[in-house]
Structures are given as structure tokens and as C-alpha cells.
Amino acid sequence: MYNATTMTTLHIDLDDEVMALLRQSDQPPGAAAREMIVLELYRRGSVSGGKAAALLGLRRAQFLDLAGRLGIPHLDMSPQEWATERGRSESL
């Protein structure tokens, strides 16, 4: 999955209920937590889709599919930006 030359270990105290929820995923709790962190960084705009994909060891299309299934949009435009883009495309 993740392929890096250096890694940092982070110790996080989680209560039993949160750990139980993490164990319900189809991956080890640490991997599930890592995926959630990277997805949140992407949602906040802190990393690009390509960087997030690389951090999770996925191809960009795989990452965008994952994010989309979780309701995280690939394009983050305001209504005004959408209207501008629509106007541009209609003028073509």
C-alpha cells in the first residue's frame, strides 16, 4: 500500500468504541485511520488528488473513485464558478 522511504509513528489514544468501529472496515485499523486522514486532507484541499492517491498507494483514478463513493467531490466550485464555467462551455 504506502511506499515511502521514511515514516513517522504517531501514537493516538482511542477509546474502545472507536477502535471497534475501525475494526469493522475491511482493513487493519491503522490503515483505515491513515485512509481517513488522507481523505480529510484532500477534502480540506491540503493535498491534491494525485498526492492523496500516492500517499495511499493508489492510482489517481482509484483514489477519485474512493473519494466519490464517500461523497467527497472531485471538483470544488462555488455556484458562481459553476455559472462562469457553464457560460464558457455554452459559448463554445
N, C-alpha and C positions, 0 to 999 in steps of 0.2 A: 504494500500500500504506500506508505510515506517513504520516500527515498531521500534522505539528507545526509550530509557529511557530519553535521553536528546537531545535537539535540540537547534541550534543557528539560529537566524533570521538574514538574510542578506538583506540589502536594496540595490537594484540596480536601477539606473535611466536608463530607456529605452525610446527611442522615440516612438511616436505613430505608426510608420510603423513597428517597431519590435514587439510591442505589438499586432498589428493586425495580424501579421504572427503567433505569438504564439497562438492566439485565434483560428486560423484555425485548430489546431490539435484537436484530439478527447478527449483532457483532459484539465483541467484548466491550465492557463498559468504558474503558479508556478510549477505544476507537470511536465509540458513539459520542463521547464527550468532545473529542477532537473534531469530529464532523460538525457537531453543533456549534462549536466555537468558530470554525472556519465559515460556516454558513452565516452566522451572525455578523462576522466581519464583512462578508460580501454584502449582506443585506444593508449594512450601515454605510457601504461604499468605501470601506477602509482598504479593501483589496479588489482587484479586478476578477472577472470570471476566469480568465486564464491563470492568474496567480492562485486563486482558490482551488481550481482544478489540480494544479501542480502540487499544492500543499496536501491534497487528499489522494494524490496518485491516480487521478482520473484524467481522461481526455476531456477537453473543454466541452464537447457536446454531451458527454455523460454528466458532467457537473451541472450544466444548464438544465438538463432533463431532471436531475435530482432536485435542484432548486425550484424548478417549475412545479414538480409534484408536491412540494412543500409550500407552495403559494408565494415563493419569493420571485418577484418579476425580474426578467432579464433586462427590460428597459424601464427606466425610472424617469418618466417625464411628467411635468406639470400639465394641467389642462391647456394652458397657453402654449406650451411647447408642442403638444399634440396638434393643436389647431394650426400652428405655424407649419409643422411637417405635413399635415393633411393638405393645406393650401399649396405647398410646394409640389406635392405629388399630383394634385389635380391640375396644376398648370403645365405638367409635362405632356 
